[in-house]
Amino acid sequence: MIATMEPSERLDRIRKARGRYDRAKTDLFSEIKEALREGEALPEGEKRQLGPSAIGRAAEFTREYIAKIRDGKAK
């Protein structure tokens, strides 16, 4: 196996990638929570447009996982 970079450089790249991942996850969860709040404010006949199933499809998560995010049970 041929190493293409020093181990310390590889680990630094991993740390930086983890930081980008954490920021993206935080942004995604914030958008999901905001969409759920906005969905609750919609008229009764339109609530499904921003319901857990619609948001789950957009985020490529299950409806159940969206509910966990909504309930603060997802990490």
PDB file of N, CA, C, O and CB in Angstrom:
ATOM      1  N   MET A   1       0.841  -1.185   0.000  1.00  0.00           N
ATOM      2  CA  MET A   1       0.000   0.000   0.000  1.00  0.00           C
ATOM      3  C   MET A   1       0.881   1.241   0.000  1.00  0.00           C
ATOM      4  O   MET A   1       1.840   1.343   0.765  1.00  0.00           O
ATOM      5  CB  MET A   1      -0.954   0.002   1.217  1.00  0.00           C
ATOM      6  N   ILE A   2       0.543   2.163  -0.856  1.00  0.00           N
ATOM      7  CA  ILE A   2       1.325   3.382  -0.980  1.00  0.00           C
ATOM      8  C   ILE A   2       0.564   4.522  -0.315  1.00  0.00           C
ATOM      9  O   ILE A   2      -0.574   4.823  -0.674  1.00  0.00           O
ATOM     10  CB  ILE A   2       1.626   3.707  -2.469  1.00  0.00           C
ATOM     11  N   ALA A   3       1.219   5.152   0.665  1.00  0.00           N
ATOM     12  CA  ALA A   3       0.607   6.299   1.337  1.00  0.00           C
ATOM     13  C   ALA A   3       0.752   7.527   0.454  1.00  0.00           C
ATOM     14  O   ALA A   3       1.845   7.817  -0.033  1.00  0.00           O
ATOM     15  CB  ALA A   3       1.251   6.544   2.732  1.00  0.00           C
ATOM     16  N   THR A   4      -0.333   8.246   0.248  1.00  0.00           N
ATOM     17  CA  THR A   4      -0.291   9.431  -0.609  1.00  0.00           C
ATOM     18  C   THR A   4      -0.053  10.705   0.181  1.00  0.00           C
ATOM     19  O   THR A   4       0.235  11.753  -0.397  1.00  0.00           O
ATOM     20  CB  THR A   4      -1.579   9.555  -1.390  1.00  0.00           C
ATOM     21  N   MET A   5      -0.170  10.622   1.490  1.00  0.00           N
ATOM     22  CA  MET A   5       0.095  11.783   2.335  1.00  0.00           C
ATOM     23  C   MET A   5       0.512  11.302   3.712  1.00  0.00           C
ATOM     24  O   MET A   5       0.341  10.134   4.060  1.00  0.00           O
ATOM     25  CB  MET A   5      -1.148  12.710   2.426  1.00  0.00           C
ATOM     26  N   GLU A   6       1.052  12.209   4.476  1.00  0.00           N
ATOM     27  CA  GLU A   6       1.478  11.881   5.833  1.00  0.00           C
ATOM     28  C   GLU A   6       0.251  11.597   6.701  1.00  0.00           C
ATOM     29  O   GLU A   6      -0.805  12.196   6.500  1.00  0.00           O
ATOM     30  CB  GLU A   6       2.326  13.035   6.439  1.00  0.00           C
ATOM     31  N   PRO A   7       0.391  10.681   7.670  1.00  0.00           N
ATOM     32  CA  PRO A   7      -0.741  10.381   8.555  1.00  0.00           C
ATOM     33  C   PRO A   7      -1.311  11.621   9.241  1.00  0.00           C
ATOM     34  O   PRO A   7      -2.528  11.746   9.372  1.00  0.00           O
ATOM     35  CB  PRO A   7      -0.317   9.381   9.604  1.00  0.00           C
ATOM     36  N   SER A   8      -0.453  12.532   9.679  1.00  0.00           N
ATOM     37  CA  SER A   8      -0.946  13.742  10.353  1.00  0.00           C
ATOM     38  C   SER A   8      -1.782  14.599   9.405  1.00  0.00           C
ATOM     39  O   SER A   8      -2.770  15.206   9.818  1.00  0.00           O
ATOM     40  CB  SER A   8       0.230  14.566  10.907  1.00  0.00           C
ATOM     41  N   GLU A   9      -1.385  14.647   8.138  1.00  0.00           N
ATOM     42  CA  GLU A   9      -2.153  15.396   7.148  1.00  0.00           C
ATOM     43  C   GLU A   9      -3.506  14.728   6.904  1.00  0.00           C
ATOM     44  O   GLU A   9      -4.526  15.410   6.798  1.00  0.00           O
ATOM     45  CB  GLU A   9      -1.366  15.510   5.828  1.00  0.00           C
ATOM     46  N   ARG A  10      -3.517  13.400   6.814  1.00  0.00           N
ATOM     47  CA  ARG A  10      -4.768  12.666   6.614  1.00  0.00           C
ATOM     48  C   ARG A  10      -5.717  12.906   7.789  1.00  0.00           C
ATOM     49  O   ARG A  10      -6.908  13.144   7.590  1.00  0.00           O
ATOM     50  CB  ARG A  10      -4.492  11.151   6.446  1.00  0.00           C
ATOM     51  N   LEU A  11      -5.186  12.844   9.013  1.00  0.00           N
ATOM     52  CA  LEU A  11      -6.026  13.065  10.200  1.00  0.00           C
ATOM     53  C   LEU A  11      -6.555  14.491  10.231  1.00  0.00           C
ATOM     54  O   LEU A  11      -7.699  14.714  10.629  1.00  0.00           O
ATOM     55  CB  LEU A  11      -5.234  12.771  11.487  1.00  0.00           C
ATOM     56  N   ASP A  12      -5.751  15.450   9.822  1.00  0.00           N
ATOM     57  CA  ASP A  12      -6.211  16.833   9.761  1.00  0.00           C
ATOM     58  C   ASP A  12      -7.351  16.978   8.758  1.00  0.00           C
ATOM     59  O   ASP A  12      -8.325  17.685   9.013  1.00  0.00           O
ATOM     60  CB  ASP A  12      -5.053  17.769   9.390  1.00  0.00           C
ATOM     61  N   ARG A  13      -7.222  16.307   7.621  1.00  0.00           N
ATOM     62  CA  ARG A  13      -8.298  16.346   6.621  1.00  0.00           C
ATOM     63  C   ARG A  13      -9.582  15.713   7.163  1.00  0.00           C
ATOM     64  O   ARG A  13     -10.681  16.191   6.880  1.00  0.00           O
ATOM     65  CB  ARG A  13      -7.858  15.622   5.334  1.00  0.00           C
ATOM     66  N   ILE A  14      -9.441  14.650   7.931  1.00  0.00           N
ATOM     67  CA  ILE A  14     -10.611  14.005   8.547  1.00  0.00           C
ATOM     68  C   ILE A  14     -11.273  14.957   9.529  1.00  0.00           C
ATOM     69  O   ILE A  14     -12.498  15.081   9.533  1.00  0.00           O
ATOM     70  CB  ILE A  14     -10.206  12.692   9.265  1.00  0.00           C
ATOM     71  N   ARG A  15     -10.482  15.636  10.367  1.00  0.00           N
ATOM     72  CA  ARG A  15     -11.054  16.592  11.329  1.00  0.00           C
ATOM     73  C   ARG A  15     -11.815  17.708  10.615  1.00  0.00           C
ATOM     74  O   ARG A  15     -12.905  18.095  11.037  1.00  0.00           O
ATOM     75  CB  ARG A  15      -9.943  17.195  12.210  1.00  0.00           C
ATOM     76  N   LYS A  16     -11.237  18.216   9.539  1.00  0.00           N
ATOM     77  CA  LYS A  16     -11.894  19.280   8.780  1.00  0.00           C
ATOM     78  C   LYS A  16     -13.176  18.780   8.120  1.00  0.00           C
ATOM     79  O   LYS A  16     -14.186  19.483   8.109  1.00  0.00           O
ATOM     80  CB  LYS A  16     -10.943  19.839   7.720  1.00  0.00           C
ATOM     81  N   ALA A  17     -13.134  17.577   7.575  1.00  0.00           N
ATOM     82  CA  ALA A  17     -14.342  16.998   6.968  1.00  0.00           C
ATOM     83  C   ALA A  17     -15.424  16.806   8.022  1.00  0.00           C
ATOM     84  O   ALA A  17     -16.602  17.042   7.754  1.00  0.00           O
ATOM     85  CB  ALA A  17     -14.021  15.649   6.284  1.00  0.00           C
ATOM     86  N   ARG A  18     -15.030  16.380   9.216  1.00  0.00           N
ATOM     87  CA  ARG A  18     -16.010  16.203  10.299  1.00  0.00           C
ATOM     88  C   ARG A  18     -16.665  17.534  10.645  1.00  0.00           C
ATOM     89  O   ARG A  18     -17.871  17.586  10.888  1.00  0.00           O
ATOM     90  CB  ARG A  18     -15.336  15.599  11.555  1.00  0.00           C
ATOM     91  N   GLY A  19     -15.890  18.598  10.669  1.00  0.00           N
ATOM     92  CA  GLY A  19     -16.447  19.920  10.948  1.00  0.00           C
ATOM     93  C   GLY A  19     -17.467  20.336   9.894  1.00  0.00           C
ATOM     94  O   GLY A  19     -18.520  20.881  10.226  1.00  0.00           O
ATOM     95  N   ARG A  20     -17.155  20.080   8.622  1.00  0.00           N
ATOM     96  CA  ARG A  20     -18.110  20.390   7.541  1.00  0.00           C
ATOM     97  C   ARG A  20     -19.374  19.556   7.679  1.00  0.00           C
ATOM     98  O   ARG A  20     -20.482  20.056   7.486  1.00  0.00           O
ATOM     99  CB  ARG A  20     -17.469  20.145   6.159  1.00  0.00           C
ATOM    100  N   TYR A  21     -19.203  18.287   8.013  1.00  0.00           N
ATOM    101  CA  TYR A  21     -20.348  17.391   8.209  1.00  0.00           C
ATOM    102  C   TYR A  21     -21.237  17.896   9.347  1.00  0.00           C
ATOM    103  O   TYR A  21     -22.458  17.961   9.203  1.00  0.00           O
ATOM    104  CB  TYR A  21     -19.866  15.951   8.505  1.00  0.00           C
ATOM    105  N   ASP A  22     -20.628  18.250  10.467  1.00  0.00           N
ATOM    106  CA  ASP A  22     -21.404  18.727  11.616  1.00  0.00           C
ATOM    107  C   ASP A  22     -22.185  19.991  11.281  1.00  0.00           C
ATOM    108  O   ASP A  22     -23.344  20.130  11.672  1.00  0.00           O
ATOM    109  CB  ASP A  22     -20.483  18.989  12.804  1.00  0.00           C
ATOM    110  N   ARG A  23     -21.546  20.921  10.549  1.00  0.00           N
ATOM    111  CA  ARG A  23     -22.244  22.158  10.171  1.00  0.00           C
ATOM    112  C   ARG A  23     -23.404  21.856   9.221  1.00  0.00           C
ATOM    113  O   ARG A  23     -24.485  22.431   9.356  1.00  0.00           O
ATOM    114  CB  ARG A  23     -21.262  23.155   9.511  1.00  0.00           C
ATOM    115  N   ALA A  24     -23.182  20.958   8.263  1.00  0.00           N
ATOM    116  CA  ALA A  24     -24.244  20.610   7.318  1.00  0.00           C
ATOM    117  C   ALA A  24     -25.405  19.924   8.036  1.00  0.00           C
ATOM    118  O   ALA A  24     -26.568  20.202   7.739  1.00  0.00           O
ATOM    119  CB  ALA A  24     -23.696  19.699   6.205  1.00  0.00           C
ATOM    120  N   LYS A  25     -25.100  19.039   8.970  1.00  0.00           N
ATOM    121  CA  LYS A  25     -26.157  18.350   9.721  1.00  0.00           C
ATOM    122  C   LYS A  25     -26.942  19.347  10.559  1.00  0.00           C
ATOM    123  O   LYS A  25     -28.169  19.276  10.617  1.00  0.00           O
ATOM    124  CB  LYS A  25     -25.562  17.247  10.623  1.00  0.00           C
ATOM    125  N   THR A  26     -26.251  20.270  11.207  1.00  0.00           N
ATOM    126  CA  THR A  26     -26.926  21.293  12.001  1.00  0.00           C
ATOM    127  C   THR A  26     -27.846  22.135  11.124  1.00  0.00           C
ATOM    128  O   THR A  26     -28.981  22.422  11.504  1.00  0.00           O
ATOM    129  CB  THR A  26     -25.900  22.189  12.709  1.00  0.00           C
ATOM    130  N   ASP A  27     -27.352  22.531   9.946  1.00  0.00           N
ATOM    131  CA  ASP A  27     -28.171  23.319   9.018  1.00  0.00           C
ATOM    132  C   ASP A  27     -29.396  22.526   8.566  1.00  0.00           C
ATOM    133  O   ASP A  27     -30.503  23.062   8.530  1.00  0.00           O
ATOM    134  CB  ASP A  27     -27.337  23.749   7.795  1.00  0.00           C
ATOM    135  N   LEU A  28     -29.202  21.261   8.225  1.00  0.00           N
ATOM    136  CA  LEU A  28     -30.306  20.425   7.764  1.00  0.00           C
ATOM    137  C   LEU A  28     -31.362  20.262   8.847  1.00  0.00           C
ATOM    138  O   LEU A  28     -32.554  20.409   8.575  1.00  0.00           O
ATOM    139  CB  LEU A  28     -29.791  19.059   7.325  1.00  0.00           C
ATOM    140  N   PHE A  29     -30.941  19.958  10.070  1.00  0.00           N
ATOM    141  CA  PHE A  29     -31.895  19.793  11.164  1.00  0.00           C
ATOM    142  C   PHE A  29     -32.636  21.096  11.442  1.00  0.00           C
ATOM    143  O   PHE A  29     -33.828  21.071  11.749  1.00  0.00           O
ATOM    144  CB  PHE A  29     -31.178  19.313  12.430  1.00  0.00           C
ATOM    145  N   SER A  30     -31.955  22.228  11.341  1.00  0.00           N
ATOM    146  CA  SER A  30     -32.617  23.528  11.540  1.00  0.00           C
ATOM    147  C   SER A  30     -33.684  23.754  10.480  1.00  0.00           C
ATOM    148  O   SER A  30     -34.784  24.208  10.793  1.00  0.00           O
ATOM    149  CB  SER A  30     -31.586  24.678  11.507  1.00  0.00           C
ATOM    150  N   GLU A  31     -33.368  23.443   9.234  1.00  0.00           N
ATOM    151  CA  GLU A  31     -34.344  23.598   8.156  1.00  0.00           C
ATOM    152  C   GLU A  31     -35.545  22.687   8.373  1.00  0.00           C
ATOM    153  O   GLU A  31     -36.686  23.094   8.151  1.00  0.00           O
ATOM    154  CB  GLU A  31     -33.696  23.299   6.799  1.00  0.00           C
ATOM    155  N   ILE A  32     -35.293  21.473   8.801  1.00  0.00           N
ATOM    156  CA  ILE A  32     -36.382  20.522   9.054  1.00  0.00           C
ATOM    157  C   ILE A  32     -37.283  21.024  10.168  1.00  0.00           C
ATOM    158  O   ILE A  32     -38.506  20.999  10.034  1.00  0.00           O
ATOM    159  CB  ILE A  32     -35.822  19.137   9.412  1.00  0.00           C
ATOM    160  N   LYS A  33     -36.698  21.476  11.257  1.00  0.00           N
ATOM    161  CA  LYS A  33     -37.491  21.974  12.391  1.00  0.00           C
ATOM    162  C   LYS A  33     -38.304  23.204  12.001  1.00  0.00           C
ATOM    163  O   LYS A  33     -39.460  23.342  12.401  1.00  0.00           O
ATOM    164  CB  LYS A  33     -36.577  22.310  13.579  1.00  0.00           C
ATOM    165  N   GLU A  34     -37.700  24.095  11.221  1.00  0.00           N
ATOM    166  CA  GLU A  34     -38.416  25.293  10.765  1.00  0.00           C
ATOM    167  C   GLU A  34     -39.573  24.903   9.842  1.00  0.00           C
ATOM    168  O   GLU A  34     -40.663  25.466   9.945  1.00  0.00           O
ATOM    169  CB  GLU A  34     -37.449  26.262  10.035  1.00  0.00           C
ATOM    170  N   ALA A  35     -39.343  23.951   8.950  1.00  0.00           N
ATOM    171  CA  ALA A  35     -40.404  23.498   8.059  1.00  0.00           C
ATOM    172  C   ALA A  35     -41.561  22.890   8.852  1.00  0.00           C
ATOM    173  O   ALA A  35     -42.727  23.112   8.523  1.00  0.00           O
ATOM    174  CB  ALA A  35     -39.855  22.478   7.055  1.00  0.00           C
ATOM    175  N   LEU A  36     -41.243  22.134   9.882  1.00  0.00           N
ATOM    176  CA  LEU A  36     -42.298  21.543  10.718  1.00  0.00           C
ATOM    177  C   LEU A  36     -43.104  22.631  11.420  1.00  0.00           C
ATOM    178  O   LEU A  36     -44.329  22.535  11.503  1.00  0.00           O
ATOM    179  CB  LEU A  36     -41.690  20.579  11.760  1.00  0.00           C
ATOM    180  N   ARG A  37     -42.421  23.680  11.932  1.00  0.00           N
ATOM    181  CA  ARG A  37     -43.134  24.798  12.567  1.00  0.00           C
ATOM    182  C   ARG A  37     -44.018  25.518  11.558  1.00  0.00           C
ATOM    183  O   ARG A  37     -45.165  25.855  11.855  1.00  0.00           O
ATOM    184  CB  ARG A  37     -42.137  25.789  13.196  1.00  0.00           C
ATOM    185  N   GLU A  38     -43.481  25.751  10.367  1.00  0.00           N
ATOM    186  CA  GLU A  38     -44.267  26.421   9.327  1.00  0.00           C
ATOM    187  C   GLU A  38     -45.449  25.559   8.903  1.00  0.00           C
ATOM    188  O   GLU A  38     -46.529  26.079   8.623  1.00  0.00           O
ATOM    189  CB  GLU A  38     -43.387  26.746   8.109  1.00  0.00           C
ATOM    190  N   GLY A  39     -45.252  24.262   8.856  1.00  0.00           N
ATOM    191  CA  GLY A  39     -46.338  23.351   8.501  1.00  0.00           C
ATOM    192  C   GLY A  39     -47.481  23.407   9.488  1.00  0.00           C
ATOM    193  O   GLY A  39     -48.647  23.333   9.101  1.00  0.00           O
ATOM    194  N   GLU A  40     -47.158  23.535  10.747  1.00  0.00           N
ATOM    195  CA  GLU A  40     -48.206  23.640  11.770  1.00  0.00           C
ATOM    196  C   GLU A  40     -49.039  24.904  11.600  1.00  0.00           C
ATOM    197  O   GLU A  40     -50.214  24.925  11.967  1.00  0.00           O
ATOM    198  CB  GLU A  40     -47.587  23.616  13.164  1.00  0.00           C
ATOM    199  N   ALA A  41     -48.451  25.945  11.055  1.00  0.00           N
ATOM    200  CA  ALA A  41     -49.155  27.212  10.889  1.00  0.00           C
ATOM    201  C   ALA A  41     -50.007  27.256   9.617  1.00  0.00           C
ATOM    202  O   ALA A  41     -50.806  28.176   9.439  1.00  0.00           O
ATOM    203  CB  ALA A  41     -48.158  28.347  10.871  1.00  0.00           C
ATOM    204  N   LEU A  42     -49.842  26.280   8.745  1.00  0.00           N
ATOM    205  CA  LEU A  42     -50.626  26.261   7.505  1.00  0.00           C
ATOM    206  C   LEU A  42     -52.089  25.925   7.791  1.00  0.00           C
ATOM    207  O   LEU A  42     -52.400  25.303   8.807  1.00  0.00           O
ATOM    208  CB  LEU A  42     -50.034  25.244   6.508  1.00  0.00           C
ATOM    209  N   PRO A  43     -52.985  26.340   6.891  1.00  0.00           N
ATOM    210  CA  PRO A  43     -54.391  25.954   7.045  1.00  0.00           C
ATOM    211  C   PRO A  43     -54.523  24.428   7.023  1.00  0.00           C
ATOM    212  O   PRO A  43     -53.692  23.734   6.436  1.00  0.00           O
ATOM    213  CB  PRO A  43     -55.260  26.591   5.924  1.00  0.00           C
ATOM    214  N   GLU A  44     -55.545  23.928   7.649  1.00  0.00           N
ATOM    215  CA  GLU A  44     -55.746  22.482   7.822  1.00  0.00           C
ATOM    216  C   GLU A  44     -55.574  21.694   6.527  1.00  0.00           C
ATOM    217  O   GLU A  44     -54.960  20.628   6.548  1.00  0.00           O
ATOM    218  CB  GLU A  44     -57.123  22.220   8.383  1.00  0.00           C
ATOM    219  N   GLY A  45     -56.078  22.165   5.440  1.00  0.00           N
ATOM    220  CA  GLY A  45     -55.997  21.433   4.182  1.00  0.00           C
ATOM    221  C   GLY A  45     -54.622  21.444   3.528  1.00  0.00           C
ATOM    222  O   GLY A  45     -54.395  20.731   2.550  1.00  0.00           O
ATOM    223  N   GLU A  46     -53.697  22.251   4.061  1.00  0.00           N
ATOM    224  CA  GLU A  46     -52.368  22.381   3.461  1.00  0.00           C
ATOM    225  C   GLU A  46     -51.234  21.851   4.341  1.00  0.00           C
ATOM    226  O   GLU A  46     -50.079  21.830   3.914  1.00  0.00           O
ATOM    227  CB  GLU A  46     -52.107  23.819   3.142  1.00  0.00           C
ATOM    228  N   LYS A  47     -51.550  21.429   5.548  1.00  0.00           N
ATOM    229  CA  LYS A  47     -50.520  21.001   6.502  1.00  0.00           C
ATOM    230  C   LYS A  47     -49.637  19.873   5.974  1.00  0.00           C
ATOM    231  O   LYS A  47     -48.453  19.801   6.305  1.00  0.00           O
ATOM    232  CB  LYS A  47     -51.171  20.559   7.786  1.00  0.00           C
ATOM    233  N   ARG A  48     -50.205  19.003   5.163  1.00  0.00           N
ATOM    234  CA  ARG A  48     -49.442  17.862   4.655  1.00  0.00           C
ATOM    235  C   ARG A  48     -48.302  18.295   3.735  1.00  0.00           C
ATOM    236  O   ARG A  48     -47.340  17.551   3.545  1.00  0.00           O
ATOM    237  CB  ARG A  48     -50.366  16.907   3.914  1.00  0.00           C
ATOM    238  N   GLN A  49     -48.409  19.495   3.163  1.00  0.00           N
ATOM    239  CA  GLN A  49     -47.357  19.982   2.279  1.00  0.00           C
ATOM    240  C   GLN A  49     -46.024  20.130   3.005  1.00  0.00           C
ATOM    241  O   GLN A  49     -44.963  19.984   2.396  1.00  0.00           O
ATOM    242  CB  GLN A  49     -47.763  21.311   1.671  1.00  0.00           C
ATOM    243  N   LEU A  50     -46.075  20.419   4.301  1.00  0.00           N
ATOM    244  CA  LEU A  50     -44.872  20.501   5.119  1.00  0.00           C
ATOM    245  C   LEU A  50     -44.966  19.541   6.302  1.00  0.00           C
ATOM    246  O   LEU A  50     -44.509  19.853   7.402  1.00  0.00           O
ATOM    247  CB  LEU A  50     -44.651  21.940   5.612  1.00  0.00           C
ATOM    248  N   GLY A  51     -45.551  18.395   6.072  1.00  0.00           N
ATOM    249  CA  GLY A  51     -45.644  17.382   7.114  1.00  0.00           C
ATOM    250  C   GLY A  51     -44.413  16.480   7.120  1.00  0.00           C
ATOM    251  O   GLY A  51     -43.558  16.589   6.241  1.00  0.00           O
ATOM    252  N   PRO A  52     -44.321  15.593   8.104  1.00  0.00           N
ATOM    253  CA  PRO A  52     -43.161  14.705   8.219  1.00  0.00           C
ATOM    254  C   PRO A  52     -42.881  13.865   6.969  1.00  0.00           C
ATOM    255  O   PRO A  52     -41.719  13.638   6.631  1.00  0.00           O
ATOM    256  CB  PRO A  52     -43.358  13.790   9.383  1.00  0.00           C
ATOM    257  N   SER A  53     -43.908  13.411   6.291  1.00  0.00           N
ATOM    258  CA  SER A  53     -43.684  12.593   5.099  1.00  0.00           C
ATOM    259  C   SER A  53     -43.073  13.413   3.968  1.00  0.00           C
ATOM    260  O   SER A  53     -42.119  12.970   3.329  1.00  0.00           O
ATOM    261  CB  SER A  53     -44.995  11.961   4.634  1.00  0.00           C
ATOM    262  N   ALA A  54     -43.612  14.602   3.717  1.00  0.00           N
ATOM    263  CA  ALA A  54     -43.092  15.464   2.645  1.00  0.00           C
ATOM    264  C   ALA A  54     -41.665  15.911   2.960  1.00  0.00           C
ATOM    265  O   ALA A  54     -40.802  15.912   2.083  1.00  0.00           O
ATOM    266  CB  ALA A  54     -44.007  16.699   2.447  1.00  0.00           C
ATOM    267  N   ILE A  55     -41.425  16.284   4.192  1.00  0.00           N
ATOM    268  CA  ILE A  55     -40.077  16.708   4.591  1.00  0.00           C
ATOM    269  C   ILE A  55     -39.112  15.532   4.504  1.00  0.00           C
ATOM    270  O   ILE A  55     -37.970  15.690   4.072  1.00  0.00           O
ATOM    271  CB  ILE A  55     -40.084  17.293   6.026  1.00  0.00           C
ATOM    272  N   GLY A  56     -39.571  14.358   4.915  1.00  0.00           N
ATOM    273  CA  GLY A  56     -38.736  13.164   4.839  1.00  0.00           C
ATOM    274  C   GLY A  56     -38.317  12.856   3.409  1.00  0.00           C
ATOM    275  O   GLY A  56     -37.166  12.501   3.156  1.00  0.00           O
ATOM    276  N   ARG A  57     -39.246  12.993   2.481  1.00  0.00           N
ATOM    277  CA  ARG A  57     -38.904  12.753   1.076  1.00  0.00           C
ATOM    278  C   ARG A  57     -37.855  13.759   0.599  1.00  0.00           C
ATOM    279  O   ARG A  57     -36.905  13.390  -0.091  1.00  0.00           O
ATOM    280  CB  ARG A  57     -40.166  12.837   0.189  1.00  0.00           C
ATOM    281  N   ALA A  58     -38.031  15.021   0.968  1.00  0.00           N
ATOM    282  CA  ALA A  58     -37.087  16.060   0.545  1.00  0.00           C
ATOM    283  C   ALA A  58     -35.696  15.839   1.145  1.00  0.00           C
ATOM    284  O   ALA A  58     -34.684  16.075   0.486  1.00  0.00           O
ATOM    285  CB  ALA A  58     -37.611  17.441   0.945  1.00  0.00           C
ATOM    286  N   ALA A  59     -35.658  15.386   2.395  1.00  0.00           N
ATOM    287  CA  ALA A  59     -34.383  15.182   3.090  1.00  0.00           C
ATOM    288  C   ALA A  59     -33.809  13.785   2.880  1.00  0.00           C
ATOM    289  O   ALA A  59     -32.689  13.490   3.297  1.00  0.00           O
ATOM    290  CB  ALA A  59     -34.560  15.434   4.570  1.00  0.00           C
ATOM    291  N   GLU A  60     -34.588  12.937   2.233  1.00  0.00           N
ATOM    292  CA  GLU A  60     -34.229  11.531   2.051  1.00  0.00           C
ATOM    293  C   GLU A  60     -34.066  10.816   3.393  1.00  0.00           C
ATOM    294  O   GLU A  60     -33.153  10.013   3.590  1.00  0.00           O
ATOM    295  CB  GLU A  60     -32.938  11.418   1.239  1.00  0.00           C
ATOM    296  N   PHE A  61     -34.985  11.138   4.307  1.00  0.00           N
ATOM    297  CA  PHE A  61     -35.105  10.475   5.607  1.00  0.00           C
ATOM    298  C   PHE A  61     -36.481   9.832   5.676  1.00  0.00           C
ATOM    299  O   PHE A  61     -37.373  10.174   4.899  1.00  0.00           O
ATOM    300  CB  PHE A  61     -34.889  11.483   6.795  1.00  0.00           C
ATOM    301  N   THR A  62     -36.651   8.907   6.600  1.00  0.00           N
ATOM    302  CA  THR A  62     -37.979   8.344   6.810  1.00  0.00           C
ATOM    303  C   THR A  62     -38.843   9.339   7.570  1.00  0.00           C
ATOM    304  O   THR A  62     -38.345  10.246   8.237  1.00  0.00           O
ATOM    305  CB  THR A  62     -37.896   7.002   7.572  1.00  0.00           C
ATOM    306  N   ARG A  63     -40.143   9.145   7.453  1.00  0.00           N
ATOM    307  CA  ARG A  63     -41.084   9.968   8.204  1.00  0.00           C
ATOM    308  C   ARG A  63     -40.834   9.815   9.698  1.00  0.00           C
ATOM    309  O   ARG A  63     -40.956  10.772  10.462  1.00  0.00           O
ATOM    310  CB  ARG A  63     -42.538   9.590   7.859  1.00  0.00           C
ATOM    311  N   GLU A  64     -40.483   8.601  10.101  1.00  0.00           N
ATOM    312  CA  GLU A  64     -40.220   8.321  11.513  1.00  0.00           C
ATOM    313  C   GLU A  64     -38.987   9.091  12.015  1.00  0.00           C
ATOM    314  O   GLU A  64     -38.971   9.577  13.146  1.00  0.00           O
ATOM    315  CB  GLU A  64     -40.022   6.809  11.725  1.00  0.00           C
ATOM    316  N   TYR A  65     -37.969   9.195  11.175  1.00  0.00           N
ATOM    317  CA  TYR A  65     -36.771   9.934  11.584  1.00  0.00           C
ATOM    318  C   TYR A  65     -37.082  11.427  11.686  1.00  0.00           C
ATOM    319  O   TYR A  65     -36.576  12.104  12.581  1.00  0.00           O
ATOM    320  CB  TYR A  65     -35.611   9.693  10.587  1.00  0.00           C
ATOM    321  N   ILE A  66     -37.901  11.939  10.786  1.00  0.00           N
ATOM    322  CA  ILE A  66     -38.318  13.347  10.862  1.00  0.00           C
ATOM    323  C   ILE A  66     -39.062  13.587  12.177  1.00  0.00           C
ATOM    324  O   ILE A  66     -38.864  14.616  12.822  1.00  0.00           O
ATOM    325  CB  ILE A  66     -39.220  13.730   9.643  1.00  0.00           C
ATOM    326  N   ALA A  67     -39.909  12.648  12.571  1.00  0.00           N
ATOM    327  CA  ALA A  67     -40.632  12.776  13.843  1.00  0.00           C
ATOM    328  C   ALA A  67     -39.647  12.788  15.013  1.00  0.00           C
ATOM    329  O   ALA A  67     -39.847  13.527  15.978  1.00  0.00           O
ATOM    330  CB  ALA A  67     -41.653  11.618  14.011  1.00  0.00           C
ATOM    331  N   LYS A  68     -38.598  11.987  14.940  1.00  0.00           N
ATOM    332  CA  LYS A  68     -37.584  11.999  16.003  1.00  0.00           C
ATOM    333  C   LYS A  68     -36.865  13.346  16.056  1.00  0.00           C
ATOM    334  O   LYS A  68     -36.590  13.857  17.142  1.00  0.00           O
ATOM    335  CB  LYS A  68     -36.563  10.863  15.786  1.00  0.00           C
ATOM    336  N   ILE A  69     -36.560  13.922  14.900  1.00  0.00           N
ATOM    337  CA  ILE A  69     -35.951  15.242  14.865  1.00  0.00           C
ATOM    338  C   ILE A  69     -36.892  16.260  15.495  1.00  0.00           C
ATOM    339  O   ILE A  69     -36.483  17.087  16.311  1.00  0.00           O
ATOM    340  CB  ILE A  69     -35.601  15.646  13.420  1.00  0.00           C
ATOM    341  N   ARG A  70     -38.164  16.183  15.098  1.00  0.00           N
ATOM    342  CA  ARG A  70     -39.179  17.099  15.639  1.00  0.00           C
ATOM    343  C   ARG A  70     -39.268  16.987  17.157  1.00  0.00           C
ATOM    344  O   ARG A  70     -39.396  17.992  17.856  1.00  0.00           O
ATOM    345  CB  ARG A  70     -40.555  16.810  15.011  1.00  0.00           C
ATOM    346  N   ASP A  71     -39.200  15.772  17.654  1.00  0.00           N
ATOM    347  CA  ASP A  71     -39.359  15.522  19.082  1.00  0.00           C
ATOM    348  C   ASP A  71     -38.054  15.667  19.869  1.00  0.00           C
ATOM    349  O   ASP A  71     -38.039  15.481  21.086  1.00  0.00           O
ATOM    350  CB  ASP A  71     -39.920  14.143  19.291  1.00  0.00           C
ATOM    351  N   GLY A  72     -36.958  16.000  19.175  1.00  0.00           N
ATOM    352  CA  GLY A  72     -35.677  16.163  19.843  1.00  0.00           C
ATOM    353  C   GLY A  72     -35.009  14.867  20.237  1.00  0.00           C
ATOM    354  O   GLY A  72     -34.130  14.867  21.099  1.00  0.00           O
ATOM    355  N   LYS A  73     -35.405  13.754  19.626  1.00  0.00           N
ATOM    356  CA  LYS A  73     -34.853  12.448  19.973  1.00  0.00           C
ATOM    357  C   LYS A  73     -33.750  11.999  19.016  1.00  0.00           C
ATOM    358  O   LYS A  73     -33.079  11.001  19.279  1.00  0.00           O
ATOM    359  CB  LYS A  73     -35.956  11.419  19.993  1.00  0.00           C
ATOM    360  N   ALA A  74     -33.553  12.715  17.916  1.00  0.00           N
ATOM    361  CA  ALA A  74     -32.514  12.338  16.944  1.00  0.00           C
ATOM    362  C   ALA A  74     -31.259  13.156  17.236  1.00  0.00           C
ATOM    363  O   ALA A  74     -31.325  14.318  17.637  1.00  0.00           O
ATOM    364  CB  ALA A  74     -33.001  12.570  15.463  1.00  0.00           C
ATOM    365  N   LYS A  75     -30.140  12.521  17.026  1.00  0.00           N
ATOM    366  CA  LYS A  75     -28.875  13.214  17.262  1.00  0.00           C
ATOM    367  C   LYS A  75     -28.106  13.358  15.993  1.00  0.00           C
ATOM    368  O   LYS A  75     -27.010  13.919  15.995  1.00  0.00           O
ATOM    369  CB  LYS A  75     -28.040  12.488  18.286  1.00  0.00           C
TER     370      LYS A  75
END
